[in-house]
Amino acid sequence: MNRPGLGRTGVVALRVVRQLKRDRRTIGLIVFAPIVLMILFGYALSGDMSGVHLGLVDGGGHDALRAHLVSIQDFDILRLGSESDAERLITEGQLDGAVVLGTDGVRVLLDASSLQIAGAIAAAVQAGVSREQAIQGTVGGLQGTENIINTRYIFGYDLKMMDTVGPAILGLVVFFFTFINAAIAFIRERSQGTLEKFMVSPLSRVEMVSGYVLGFSLFTILQSATTLFVVTALFGVPLQGSALTALAVVLLLGAGALVLGAFFSNFARSEFQVVQFIPLIITPQIVLCGIWWPLQSVPEFIRPFSYILPLTYAAHALRAVMLKGAGISEILYPDLLALGIFFLIFFAAATLMLRREVA
């Protein structure tokens, strides 16, 4: 007997509920994925910045400012002998900034490729000078902090927020779409029986996975070049280094996303289940990899997870190339090395999973 109106709608709804009840993976993701993501976002957004590498060149005077900077637990202070040493270490990426104390004033050297860190250093110096003036009673010609603080940017004095996050977003976009496309492609190969035909062919499993990676890489190159053009031409993000170097970083990241998608496709039976992996694979990288806020603001007890995620290294390398003009040799270690290791690990894992499925 046909049920009119809401009755027929209820039948459809009941069928959906019964299907979901049989899919334990979907129920688990619906229940637990939001909990995991809210915990990640909560800790990442509430954490204080720590682990900022600050150089200190002590040329005498400014005892109160020196004591203030040393007392800040978020700063890892490295005492240096000269301003040129500080500038060199900032250029090499070993320092986030430096403070030079001298009888003629205070010079602050900043790397604006991370506006949040540069702002934290500048604010700390400002607070220290204000405390020093309060102790001295603003005598001796110290009428304002602007009179004794001289700020110099080693990189990016005119950078905007989009400039600092643009390179990382470039990597995120390519990683996201490459992962999804690769996982869905492998699901379709299984559902259409194409993968089984390859299995009985003379092709080895390494050759199969390599062929997929090579084929998808052609589209990844096109996608990377298009995204790089949009980021630089439309949004004005600077490209100080070589475009080919930036594309090499993105291509290596895309290769890692390809084999990661191939690996996780083994745990899904439909395209709908592949989409469910997005919160667990993509979102943690947005939160923990220094895309929107620096790694120094990620709580220390979960920061180690940041260093096993590929976007951490891709974002750092792309910022170095696009904002600082770094070359291949300057990002080879640890960024390109880490991306290469990530690719090899999941290439091997994807290959082994194919073997397990045939057995």
N, C-alpha and C positions, 0 to 999 in steps of 0.2 A: 504494500500500500504506500503510495507516494505521499510524503509529508510536505505540505505547503510552507513557504516562507521560512521562518526561523527554524522549523523542524529539519528541512533539508540542509540548511547551513550548519545546524548542530551535528548532522551526520558527517559532514565533511570535516568539521572540527574534531570530532571524536576519532575519525580515521587518522588525522595528523597526530593526535596525542598517542594513539596506539603505535604508530610508526616510530615516534620518538622514544617511547618506552622500550622498544626493542633495540634501540641504538644507544648502548651504554656510553660510547665515546662522546656522542653529542650531549648527553645528559651531564657527563662529567665536565665538559668544556663550558656548558651553560652555567653550571653551579660554581666550579672552582676557578675558571679563568678570570672572572671579574674580581674575585677575592685576591688572586695573585697580582693582578694589574693595579688594583687600588693600593695594595701594600707597597708596590714598587713606586707608584706615583707619590704616595704619601711620604715615604722616606726620602725620595729624591728631592721633593719640593720643600721639605722641612729641614733638610740637613744644612749645617753651617759649612762655609767654605773652609777647607783645610788643605795642608800640603802645598801651599803657595811658596815657590822657591824665590826668595828675595835676597839679592846681593846687598851688602853694606860696606861702603868705602868710608872709613873713619878718618877724616882729616882734622879732627879736633873740634871741641865745642859741642853745643847742642846735646848736653847730657840728658836732659829730660826727654827729648825726642828719641835718642838712642835707647834709653831705658823703656820707653813706650813701645818701640818696635820690637825689641827683644822680648817683651812681656806678652806679646800676642802669640798665642799658641798655634794659630792657624798659619803662621809664617815659619818656614824653614830658612833660617838666616845663614848665609854664607859670607864670611868676612873676606874682603878682597883688598888688594893693595893699591889699585888704581881704577880710575874711571874707564880707561881703555879696556881693562880686563872685564869690567862689568858689561860694557857694550859688546865685547866679543862673545861673552857667554850668552847674552840675550839673543844675539844674532844666530848663535848655534842652537838655540832652543833649550839651553840648560838652565836658564833663569827666566822667570816670569817678569822680572823688573829689578830695579836697583835704586838704592838711595845713597847719594854722595853727600857726606857731611863736610862742610868747610867753613872757614872763618868768614867767607864772603856770602854765605847762604847755604841753602839746601837744593841740590839738583836731584830730580827724580827722572829716572830713565824707565820708559814703559813700552810694552809690546801691546798695541791696541788690536791685535788679531783676536784677542779675547777681551771684550769690553768689560765683562764682569770682573775679571781679575785685575785689569788695569784700574777700574773704579775702586776696587777694594784697597789696592795699594795707595792710590791717591788719597782716599778717605782716611786711611791710617796715618799717613804723613800729615795731612791737614789737622787731624785730631792731636797728633803729637806736638806739632808746632803751636797750636792753640794752648795746649797744656803748658808748654815751655814759656809762652808769653804771659800766661796767667801767673806763673811762678816768678817771673822777672818783673812783673808789673808793667809790661810793655815799655820798658825804658831802653835807652840806648838806641833810639831811632827805629825800633821795631813797631811800626804803627799798624801793620796788617800782615796776614800770612802771605798775601800775594807779593809782598815786597821781598821776601826771603826764599820763596819756593819758585824754582825754575824747572818747569816740566818739559821734557824732551821725549818725543816718541821715536823709538828705533824703527818701528814698523807702524804704518797705518795711522798717522795723525789725524786723517780726515775720514776714517772708516765709519760707516753706519752699521746698524744692527744687521741689516740684510747682507752687507758685505761679509760679515763674520760668520753668519749661519749659511750663506748661499753655497759655499763649497761643500759643506756637510750635507745639505739638502740634495745637492747633485748626486752624491753617493747614495743617499737614502732612496731617492726615486728609482735609480737604476737597480739597486738591490731588491727593492720591493717588487717591481714588475717582473724582473728576471726570475726571482724565486717563484712567484705565482705562475708565470707562464710555463716554467720548466716542470713544476709539480703537476699542473693540469695536463700538460702534454704527455707525461709519462702515464698518467691515469687513463687518458684516451688510448694510448698505445696498448695498454693492458685490456681495456674494455673492448677494443676492436680486434684483438687477437694478433696485432702486428708484432708485439713484443715476443710472443711465443714463436712466431715464424723466424724472427732473428735468432732465437735461442737454438733452434735446430739447424741453423746455417753454420758455415765454417767460421763465422766471426767469433772471436773471443769476447768475453764480457768487458775486458778493458777496451777493446776496439769499439764495442757498442757504445759505452759511456763516452769515450773520446769522440766518437762521431757526433753524438748528441751535443756535447760541449762545443765542438767546432761549428756545427750548424747554427746553434743558438748564438754563438759568439758573433757571427756576422750581423745578426739583428741587434745584439748588444752594442756593437760598434756604432751602428746607425743611431740607436737610442741614446748612447752616450754623447755622440757629437751633437745631436739635436738639443739635448738637455743642456749641454755646455754652452751652446749658442744662445739659448733662451736666458740662461743665468747671467751671461756676460753682456749680451746685446740688449735684452729687454729690461733687466733689472740693474744693469750697470755694475755688477760685481767685478772688481779688477782681476786681470789675469797677468800677473807680473812674470810668471814663468812660462815655460813652453806648453802650448796646447797639447802637443803630442805626449808630454810627460803626464799631464792631467788625464788624458785619455788612457794612458797605460795603467794608471792607478785604478780608474773606473773599470777598465776591462778586466783587470785581475780580480777586483771585487765582484764583478758580474760573473766571472768564472766560478768563484766560490758560491755565489747564489745559485748558479745552475746545478752544481753537484749537491748543494744542500736541498734544493727542490726535488732532485732525483731521489735523494735519500729519504726524505719525509713522505714522498709519494707512496712508499711501501706501507705506510701506516694508515692510508686512506683508501676507501673503496669508491668514492665518488668525488666529483668536483665540489660539492657542498662541504664535504669533510675537509678538503684542501683549504677552503676559505676559512674554516674554523681554526686552522693553524696560525692565521695571521696575528691574532692577539698574543700568542705564545712565542712566536718567532720574531715578528717585526717590532711590536710595541716595546719590549724590553730594550731593544737596541736604540729606539728613540729616546728612552728615558736614561739609559746608562752609558751611552757612547759619546757624550759631550757634543751633541748636535745643537741643542737649544741653550744649554748651560754647561759650564766647564766641568771636567771630571773632578776638579777640586771641590765642587759643591755636592758630589755624590757621597753619602755617608761612608765612612771608612770601612765598616764591616761588610758592605756589599760592593765596594769599589773593586775588589779582585775579580768579580764577574765581568766588569767592564773590559778587562784585559784579555778575555777569551772570546770577545765578540768582534767580528771583522770590521764593523762600522767604526769602532774606536780608532783603528789604525788608518782606515780610509779617510775619515774626517780629518785626522791630524795631517796626513800626507797631502790632501787636497788643499787644506789651509796653507800649508808650507809652500806648495807650488804656486797657488793662485795669489796669495797675499804677500808672500815673502820672496818669491822668485826662486825657490829651491829647485835643484836639479835631481836627477836620478840618484847620484851618489849620496846626496844629503838625506834622502828618504829611504835609502836601501835598508838601513837598520834603524829601528826595528819594524817600520811600517810595511814595506814591501815584503820583507822576510816573513812577518806574521801573516800577511794575506796569502803568501805562497804556502805556508804550512797549513793554514786553514783549508785551502783548496785541496792539498794532497790528502789530508785526513779524511775529508768527506768524499773525495773521489774514490779512495779505497773503501770507505764505508758503503757508498752507493754500489760499487762493484760487488762487494761481498753480499749485499742484500739481494742482488739479482741472482747470485748463486744459491742463496738460501731458498728463494722462491721457487726455483726450478726443482730443487731436491724433493 
